[in-house]
Amino acid sequence: MSTLQSMIEKHIKKLVHPLKEDEELLAALKVKLTKKELKLLKAWAEEIPAKEVMLKLNLNEERYTELSAKLIKKLNQEKIKQAICR
């Protein structure tokens, strides 16, 4: 299992079906998430420290927190779950 898959599973509260394979998963995420949200998710999967992510994405701490919360909320929406699961 890829680190991206495991990171998504970590943030989704209830996952009924397994996630798609990496290429399909990434394609679905590109459609459903903003570029910054996708970059943030990838950074989490690569275990990049928050300070480095904030610098890389040009975010202050407040905006980083907001973006993180928004991303987790999106990952838990049924439409997105359907798009990223097999």
C-alpha positions, 0 to 999 in steps of 0.5 A: 500500500502506498503512503498516499493511500495510507494517509487517506485512510488515516483521515477518512472516518468510515471507509467501506471499500478499498481505495483505487490503485495509485494512478487511478487514485491520483487522477480522481484526487486531481479532479476532486481537490484543489492543487494546494489540497493535493500538494498538502495531502502528498506532503503529509504522505511524504511526512514532510514537516508542517513548517516546510509544507507551509513554506513550500505552499506559501501558507501562514499557520492559520491558513495551513490549519484551515486548508488541513481541516478543509481537506479532511472534511472533503476526504470524508464527503460521500462523493469523494469517497465514491470517486477514490474507492474501487 
